[in-house]
Amino acid sequence: MREFISLSRRCGLLLCLAWLSIPAAFSQAPNSDPGEGKLVPSTRTDQKMNTHIWIWGGPKGIDISPTTTTKTTAYFHFFVGKYASGDWNVNEEIEEGRIVGGSVSNLAQYVKSSSQGKVMTGPTDMPLDLSRERVLNTMRPPFLFLTGTKDFVFANIEVEELRKYLRAGGCLWVDNGSPGPDSPFDKAFRREISRVMPDKEHVLKPMPMTHPLFSRSWNLIQTLASGSTGLTTPLEQIEIDGTMGVLYMPNGYAALWSVPHGQPEAKTEERVRAYELGMNCVIYLLTRWDERILFPEGISPR
């Protein structure tokens, strides 16, 4: 974390996507060898995709707001985490171990469509196996999506990998697939995240509707959308070094993304609002470092 902040000062550049989820060859500056755990700001073009991959561009960074006319494109991969126990793949379509469709794919398409191509994303077809040592450090996702409906226990290596990832500036985005305050997944996640971040100051806290995720992301959200069972329990977060490190949705919104947004069945109010919330989450998690990097300690905004 300190390396992240000091790097922005040292380079005089602004970082937007904390851990861009393009493989290291795309996210590191050419001819650079940053070493483990260091983030290098860069702008480069991937000829195969024929698109610019901007980590940060210009004095105001990436402008992907609904009203901008800029052609800047933010491209990232949407990673789904696989843990050893439980049902990590609920709401996803899996064939031979690969993700071929489902909620995350549908949300990714919605983000692309709603941003008019300014945010290009799609889920990786292979889930990110948390039992593989250093996998998060290798892939460097800006956030990692987890879900499930059952009781589960993180393996020790999964606890260690997640702890290192969160302390380095990553974010864990979790959806409760069995909505309810005392559901099996809810109780298991609260127990297991306390193993990942055992410090007393790192606890889940309800997010007020004044949080920037609702008011300064993409859609202005004044009241929380109903989840798959009608619950409107507040979203929760864990802040790490003053920035969101864990985002928890206890109401089961991923189930509402299971119908592609272009289909008539997706036009219900609950599904439309669930997609809007998902869009806000994606944009906020990609840009959550903005103010910390734009205005480091001791520097005031203009």
Secondary structure, DSSP 8 states (H G I E B T S, - for coil): -HHHHHHHHHHT----STT--S-HHHHS-TT----TT-----EEEETTTTEEEES--STT-----TT------EEEEEEEEE-SSS-TTTTEEEETTEEEEEHHHHHHHHHHHHTTTSEEEEE-SS-EETTSTTHHHHH--S-EEEEESS-----HHHHHHHHHHHHTT--EEEEESS-STTSHHHHHHHHHHHHHS-STT---EE--TTSHHHHSSSS--SS----TTS-----EEEEETTEEEEEEETT--GGGGGS-TTSGGGGSHHHHHHHHHHHHHHHHHHHTTHHHHHS-TT----
